[in-house]
Amino acid sequence: MAQSRKLTIVNELKETKIALSKLAAEQVLRQVIGNAIRYCREGGLIKVWADLDCLYVFDSCNKLSEAEIARSFELLSNELVAHSSSLGLFIVKNILNKYNLDFAFTNVDNGMCFKIQLSQKRS
């Protein structure tokens, strides 16, 4: 799908540790990167990287309103039903909450960025 839409994918991940099981990490990354590919503008850019605290997935897509962002994590939200069941981000939210990891999905210059804390929140 990425090739047919002429997307550039830049993977800058090195050895990165995240407080998730391997299966949970694979599911989260599959969903977040899959959404980036699905919603990225034709000929756009997807970039994946991490720093000491967070993992980031950026894509050059149309920005969402705050209400659309909030609804994107709801099961079967009306905003995304035309494209999918929105099950993906609902699953991501539940996995990250189960592992007590903070995350954010925000508008940034030229697109959207999904940010995931690498280590668990302190109580």
Secondary structure, DSSP 8 states (H G I E B T S, - for coil): -TTTTT-EEEE---S---SS-HHHHHHHHHHHHHHHHHHS-TT-EEEEEE-SSEEEEEE------HHHHHHTTSTT-TTTTTT--SHHHHHHHHHHHHTT--EEEEEETTEEEEEEESS----
